[in-house]
């Protein structure tokens, strides 16, 4: 295997598009809700981060399963790929049901503890009570997605994601504003639309797998292997917890912002929504890196791992830097998409500038961290995450204890986070203690 720039790009492009389309679901929610009220716009940030933090537990398990499927694919043990896939599918389906029930029972109590504004709390709960249903569809969808990425057959993910976004935009328009005879549901309509879009995405990929994937080649038959399930969980538990703690600090970040005021919370949601476009670039390449690295190690081509990482980083910059310049040039127009409130737009501008600069550091940080995951050393990546989060939360706590701190300064917490992540991951990979890891 000798992954060229073109090959990396062709493998990554469908992953990037699928992630972009998933983020556009939240992006369109924010745009629509920004024209409903400042409270709904701010509440959707808290609700989305809360939902996403829990969702990342399932995503983390899918990453672990993806690593194993990619390793078996690289070893040309194709029939074992299907066995791993079905264990992941069974686990994520059961996990989705458990998470759904727990969220229904405890989300109202947890959110009441951290949200100070009664209006924001009520709006957040109206969103969560319907967005909970997404777990039942999104978690099984993650298993299917891991299969396609792990085997580097990612093109179908593009079509699936486009369908999901188009459905979400349509449902948002109909349900948020009450068009075509539908009730006007506001923030509840946004949550219902997102859940329905996830359901349609799951049905589409399921039908595609049943009809077009070579079932004999990949050993796609429904089996339950308890030993393999525990093996997957042993590998994935660290990526599950790590993925959760990737997003949980964002939720705490927005809790801290909520105490600054409703205007600051709405502005922060706008900046977060735009930042997701850059997150898609970084995270798609990082996710692709996991499969590339695991395939290389499975094919006993360890010497090429760091070389591929450098190519991934250069591709990141080739796409991201021109986009940064374009977005900054049209910043006024972009911020105005979300709201007509001039106070919110002014509040959002400087945090927006800080967010753009963070991309430069994020690229090598997430590439090398996901390389660690691709080697199978998921526990090490988890430890890096815990060190990082401790520093991040301490910094955020110190900011929140001081009065009059501008919103832009709060955004520097993300820069601190990625700098520490880069140093830890790069130093670890350079020490070469990861090369003998077996899965």
VENMO-V315432 format. One record per residue. N is the residue number from 0. RES is the residue in one small letter. PHI is phi in whole degrees, -180 to 180 (none if undefined). BURIAL is 1 if it has 16 or more other C-alpha atoms within 10 Angstrom, else 0. D_CENTER is the distance of its C-alpha to the mean C-alpha in Angstrom with 2 decimals. Layout:
n: [N	N]
res: [RES	RES]
phi: [PHI	PHI]
burial: [BURIAL	BURIAL]
d_center: [D_CENTER	D_CENTER]
//
This chain:
n: [0	1	2	3	4	5	6	7	8	9	10	11	12	13	14	15	16	17	18	19	20	21	22	23	24	25	26	27	28	29	30	31	32	33	34	35	36	37	38	39	40	41	42	43	44	45	46	47	48	49	50	51	52	53	54	55	56	57	58	59	60	61	62	63	64	65	66	67	68	69	70	71	72	73	74	75	76	77	78	79	80	81	82	83	84	85	86	87	88	89	90	91	92	93	94	95	96	97	98	99	100	101	102	103	104	105	106	107	108	109	110	111	112	113	114	115	116	117	118	119	120	121	122	123	124	125	126	127	128	129	130	131	132	133	134	135	136	137	138	139	140	141	142	143	144	145	146	147	148	149	150	151	152	153	154	155	156	157	158	159	160	161	162	163	164	165	166	167	168	169	170	171	172	173	174	175	176	177	178	179	180	181	182	183	184	185	186	187	188	189	190	191	192	193	194	195	196	197	198	199	200	201	202	203	204	205	206	207	208	209	210	211	212	213	214	215	216	217	218	219	220	221	222	223	224	225	226	227	228	229	230	231	232	233	234	235	236	237	238	239	240	241	242	243	244	245	246	247	248	249	250	251	252	253	254	255	256	257	258	259	260	261	262	263	264	265	266	267	268	269	270	271	272	273	274	275	276	277	278	279	280	281	282	283	284	285	286	287	288	289	290	291	292	293	294	295	296	297	298	299	300	301	302	303	304	305	306	307	308	309	310	311	312	313	314	315	316	317	318	319	320	321	322	323	324	325	326	327	328	329	330	331	332	333	334	335	336	337	338	339	340	341	342	343	344	345	346	347	348	349	350	351	352	353	354	355	356	357	358	359	360	361	362	363	364	365	366	367	368	369	370	371	372	373	374	375	376	377	378	379	380	381	382	383	384	385	386	387	388	389	390	391	392	393	394	395	396	397	398	399	400	401	402	403	404	405	406	407	408	409	410	411	412	413	414	415	416	417	418	419	420	421	422	423	424	425	426	427	428	429	430	431	432	433	434	435	436	437	438]
res: [x	x	x	x	x	x	x	x	x	x	x	x	x	x	x	x	x	x	x	x	x	x	x	x	x	x	x	x	x	x	x	x	x	x	x	x	x	x	x	x	x	x	x	x	x	x	x	x	x	x	x	x	x	x	x	x	x	x	x	x	x	x	x	x	x	x	x	x	x	x	x	x	x	x	x	x	x	x	x	x	x	x	x	x	x	x	x	x	x	x	x	x	x	x	x	x	x	x	x	x	x	x	x	x	x	x	x	x	x	x	x	x	x	x	x	x	x	x	x	x	x	x	x	x	x	x	x	x	x	x	x	x	x	x	x	x	x	x	x	x	x	x	x	x	x	x	x	x	x	x	x	x	x	x	x	x	x	x	x	x	x	x	x	x	x	x	x	x	x	x	x	x	x	x	x	x	x	x	x	x	x	x	x	x	x	x	x	x	x	x	x	x	x	x	x	x	x	x	x	x	x	x	x	x	x	x	x	x	x	x	x	x	x	x	x	x	x	x	x	x	x	x	x	x	x	x	x	x	x	x	x	x	x	x	x	x	x	x	x	x	x	x	x	x	x	x	x	x	x	x	x	x	x	x	x	x	x	x	x	x	x	x	x	x	x	x	x	x	x	x	x	x	x	x	x	x	x	x	x	x	x	x	x	x	x	x	x	x	x	x	x	x	x	x	x	x	x	x	x	x	x	x	x	x	x	x	x	x	x	x	x	x	x	x	x	x	x	x	x	x	x	x	x	x	x	x	x	x	x	x	x	x	x	x	x	x	x	x	x	x	x	x	x	x	x	x	x	x	x	x	x	x	x	x	x	x	x	x	x	x	x	x	x	x	x	x	x	x	x	x	x	x	x	x	x	x	x	x	x	x	x	x	x	x	x	x	x	x	x	x	x	x	x	x	x	x	x	x	x	x	x	x	x	x	x	x	x	x	x	x	x	x	x	x	x	x	x	x	x	x	x	x	x	x	x	x	x	x	x	x	x	x	x	x	x	x	x	x	x]
phi: [none	-139	-71	-83	-57	-65	-64	-60	-65	-67	-71	-77	-53	-63	-65	-62	-64	-65	-66	-61	-65	-63	-70	-66	-62	-70	-61	-69	-56	-65	-63	-65	-71	-63	-101	-99	-165	-64	-66	-65	-64	-69	-64	-65	-66	-62	-65	-67	-67	-64	-61	-66	-59	-72	-56	-67	-64	-67	-61	-63	-64	-64	-65	-61	-65	-62	-58	-68	-62	-66	-64	-65	-65	-66	-81	64	-97	-65	-66	-72	-62	-65	-63	-63	-58	-69	-66	-65	-64	-64	-61	-68	-67	-65	-64	-61	-64	-64	-63	-59	-65	-63	-65	-62	-79	-114	-58	-58	-71	-65	-71	-62	-69	-109	-100	-87	-80	-64	-63	-67	-62	-63	-67	-62	-68	-64	-76	-62	-62	-101	-70	-52	-65	-62	-56	-66	-105	-71	-67	-61	-62	-64	-64	-66	-62	-62	-62	-68	-72	-62	-94	61	-104	-105	-61	-65	-63	-64	-61	-61	-69	-61	-61	-63	-67	-61	-64	-65	-62	-63	-63	-60	-60	-73	-94	-71	-99	71	-95	56	87	-80	-68	-84	-107	61	-66	-65	-63	-63	-68	-63	-60	-66	-65	-66	-64	-63	-62	-65	-61	-64	-63	-64	-69	-63	-63	-64	-62	-63	-95	-115	-79	-72	-69	-70	-60	-98	61	-84	-140	-71	-140	-121	-118	-61	-62	-67	-61	-68	-63	-63	-64	-62	-75	-84	-58	-74	-73	-64	-66	-62	-63	-60	-76	-69	-103	-53	-62	-63	-61	-65	-59	-72	-62	-64	-67	-58	-75	-78	141	-68	-65	-64	-66	-64	-63	-64	-66	-62	-63	-60	-62	-70	-63	-64	-64	-77	-60	-61	-62	-63	-73	-66	-66	-65	-65	-63	-58	-56	-69	-61	-65	-66	-64	-62	-66	-62	-89	60	-121	-61	-62	-90	-60	-67	-63	-65	-58	-63	-66	-62	-63	-65	-64	-54	-66	-62	-91	-74	-66	-59	-67	-58	-63	-66	-64	-65	-60	-110	-61	-62	-65	-65	-64	-70	-63	-88	-162	-98	-78	-64	-64	-67	-64	-63	-65	-81	-63	-69	-59	-59	-66	-62	-60	-61	-69	-66	-56	-59	-80	-64	-58	-67	-62	-75	-62	-72	-65	-75	-65	-60	-64	-61	-76	95	-88	-70	-66	-63	-61	-64	-63	-59	-64	-68	-61	-62	-66	-59	-65	-60	-69	-63	-62	-65	-63	-62	-65	-69	-81	-106	-89	76	-76	-65	-60	-61	-69	-58	-72	-69	-60	-68	-65	-61	-59	-73	-66	-64	-61	-62	-61	-62	-70	-65	-62	-62	-66	-69	-79	62	-86	-96	-72	-103	-67	-112	-116]
burial: [0	0	1	0	0	0	0	1	1	0	1	1	1	1	1	1	1	1	1	1	1	1	1	1	1	1	1	1	1	1	1	1	1	1	1	1	1	1	1	1	1	1	1	1	1	1	1	1	1	1	1	1	1	1	1	1	1	1	1	1	1	1	1	1	1	1	1	1	1	1	1	1	1	1	1	0	1	1	1	1	1	1	1	1	1	1	1	1	1	1	1	1	1	0	1	1	1	0	1	1	0	0	1	0	0	0	1	1	0	0	1	0	0	0	1	0	0	0	0	1	1	1	1	1	1	1	1	1	1	1	1	1	1	1	1	1	1	1	1	1	1	1	1	1	1	1	1	1	1	1	1	1	0	1	1	1	1	1	1	1	1	1	1	1	1	0	1	1	1	0	1	1	1	1	1	1	1	1	0	0	0	0	0	0	1	1	1	1	1	1	1	1	1	1	1	1	1	1	1	1	1	1	0	1	1	0	0	0	0	0	0	0	0	0	0	0	0	1	1	1	0	0	0	0	0	0	0	0	1	0	0	1	1	0	1	1	1	1	1	1	1	1	1	1	1	1	1	1	1	1	1	1	1	1	1	1	1	1	0	1	0	1	1	1	1	1	1	1	1	1	1	1	1	1	1	1	1	1	1	1	1	1	1	1	1	1	1	1	1	1	1	1	1	1	1	1	1	1	1	0	0	1	0	0	1	0	0	1	1	0	0	1	1	0	1	1	1	0	0	1	1	0	0	1	0	0	1	0	0	0	0	0	0	0	1	1	0	1	1	0	0	0	0	1	1	0	1	1	1	1	1	1	1	1	1	1	0	1	1	1	1	1	1	1	1	1	1	1	1	1	1	1	1	1	1	1	1	1	1	1	1	1	0	1	1	1	0	1	1	0	0	1	1	0	1	1	0	0	1	1	0	0	0	0	0	0	1	1	0	1	1	1	1	1	1	1	1	1	1	1	1	1	0	1	1	1	0	1	1	0	0	0	0	1	1	0	0	0	0]
d_center: [28.35	28.23	25.00	26.10	24.16	24.65	23.46	20.25	19.67	20.60	18.31	15.32	16.12	15.24	11.82	11.36	12.95	11.01	7.59	9.90	11.44	8.60	8.02	11.80	12.10	11.20	13.08	16.08	16.12	16.60	19.21	21.15	21.14	22.19	25.35	25.99	26.17	24.97	24.42	22.18	20.09	19.72	19.30	16.41	14.47	15.41	14.86	11.36	10.35	12.52	11.15	7.45	9.06	10.99	8.57	6.96	10.63	10.76	7.82	9.80	12.92	11.92	11.37	14.82	16.30	15.09	16.90	19.99	20.07	19.84	22.56	24.76	24.29	25.39	28.29	29.23	29.20	27.79	29.09	27.22	23.88	24.59	25.57	22.33	20.42	22.54	22.19	18.38	18.88	21.48	19.63	16.44	18.81	20.87	18.04	16.78	20.38	20.71	17.62	18.88	22.32	21.41	19.35	22.39	24.69	23.16	20.69	23.72	25.22	22.24	21.42	25.17	25.37	22.99	23.51	26.89	27.39	28.68	27.69	24.06	24.03	25.60	23.24	20.15	21.78	22.65	19.01	17.93	20.96	19.84	16.02	16.76	17.91	14.51	14.03	17.11	15.80	12.04	12.75	15.56	13.65	11.24	14.57	15.90	13.04	13.48	17.16	17.05	14.97	17.11	20.23	19.14	20.01	17.03	19.01	18.86	15.09	16.05	18.60	16.59	13.90	16.84	18.53	15.75	15.54	19.33	19.75	17.54	19.57	22.73	22.06	21.09	24.29	26.40	25.22	24.41	27.68	29.72	30.74	32.85	34.21	30.99	30.93	29.41	26.64	24.76	21.52	22.13	22.29	18.82	17.46	19.82	18.87	15.14	16.24	18.81	16.53	14.44	17.93	19.18	16.34	17.17	20.85	20.64	19.04	21.36	24.35	23.46	23.29	26.54	28.33	27.28	25.92	28.78	29.06	31.94	30.37	27.23	29.09	27.21	29.21	28.28	29.16	28.28	28.62	28.42	28.85	26.00	23.75	24.62	24.15	20.57	19.97	21.72	19.43	16.16	17.03	16.23	12.75	12.25	13.71	12.16	8.50	9.98	11.75	9.01	8.21	11.76	13.51	11.85	13.40	16.57	16.48	16.73	19.35	21.31	21.12	22.26	25.40	26.17	26.68	25.39	25.70	23.59	20.86	20.94	20.96	17.97	15.96	17.17	16.22	12.66	12.44	14.01	12.01	8.85	11.17	11.65	8.14	7.97	11.21	10.55	7.46	9.33	12.42	11.19	10.09	13.44	15.21	14.71	16.61	19.09	19.99	20.40	22.48	24.56	25.33	26.20	28.55	30.03	29.15	27.76	29.53	27.26	23.97	24.25	25.70	22.69	20.43	22.69	22.46	18.66	18.95	21.73	19.92	17.02	19.78	21.72	19.08	17.62	20.97	22.74	19.90	20.16	23.90	23.65	21.34	23.60	26.68	25.70	24.03	26.53	25.93	22.14	22.31	25.03	22.91	21.40	24.67	28.40	28.78	30.05	29.59	25.84	25.65	27.83	25.82	22.57	24.15	24.39	20.94	19.79	21.90	20.58	16.95	18.12	19.93	17.04	15.61	18.70	18.10	14.37	15.17	17.45	15.73	12.46	14.67	17.11	14.93	13.34	16.96	17.97	15.66	17.13	20.54	19.98	20.39	17.43	19.61	20.22	16.58	16.37	19.52	18.27	15.36	18.03	20.35	17.85	16.93	20.67	21.50	18.80	19.98	23.57	23.23	21.69	24.51	27.11	25.98	26.08	29.55	30.90	31.93	31.53	28.50	27.02	23.44	22.98	23.90	21.20	18.68	20.28	18.66	15.52	18.01	19.60	16.44	15.66	19.42	19.89	17.02	18.71	22.12	21.38	19.63	22.19	25.15	24.17	23.89	27.15	28.96	28.54	28.50	25.64	27.63	29.33	26.42	27.05	24.89]
//
